Amino acid sequence: MTVPVDFQAFASRAAASRATADMLAAGLASALEESPQAGASLVVSGGSTPGPCFAHLSTRPLDWPRVSVVPSDERWVPAQDPASNEGLIRRQLLKGQASQARILSFFREGIGAEQAPKLIEQDLSTLPQPFSASLLGMGEDGHFASLFPDFTGLPEALDPQGAAKCITVQTAGSPHVRISLTLSALLDSAAIVLLVFGASKRRVLESARAGGSGYPVEALLRHARCPLSVMWAP
């Protein structure tokens, strides 16, 4: 059964980022308290939007050595590459209090991108499930993670009951092959937070919420089985 979307509008991006960090920290703290042996898991997106949220979250006094961080998606490049989401997450989130958290690397040396999903799924199976919290972003084309509208495998990737948790993504608009979690993987979260900035993206969200938009994010809004909060600022 789907759940209502909690849409929250903020006066500034700074305020939205702080509130999002509060929400994620609360989810992690709850998971750590409930599962003192297993720990907690956090899915996070890349891009420029979550940076201020990461800065706030990294200062929170959590038991970070028991937190596993999972990228929602990744370009098939090493962490040292400027295009790497892992590299961004390490620089912006895994610092200060959060420096002792562990991160699941999607890129693997010595293999092709098409071989990575099965290996990543094996690693995902060892982490606390459902994910304690998932932070996602959204593009102006309505994509989240690396589930782009022009991806030929999009219908399967957006299947809420799909068996695949991780897939290889190649689109004409991206210079890099990508690895992405699927909708079914992301729905296996205790809570999902979608952090979105700007008037144009709000229009995309409103269209997706109305239905029939064709935007990938519509599937996320329609099929969410856990609390889903949209944090928006101009």
Secondary structure, DSSP 8 states (H G I E B T S, - for coil): ----EEEEE-SSHHHHHHHHHHHHHHHHHHHHHH-TTT-EEEEE--SSTTHHHHHHHTTS---GGGEEEEESEEESS-TTSTT-HHHHHHHHTSSGGGGG-EE-----TTS-GGGHHHHHHHHHTTS-SSBSEEEE---TTS-BTTB-TT-TTHHHHT-TT-S-SEEEE--TT-SS-EEEE-HHHHHSBS-EEEEEESHHHHHHHHHHHHS----HHHHHHHH--S-EEEEEE-
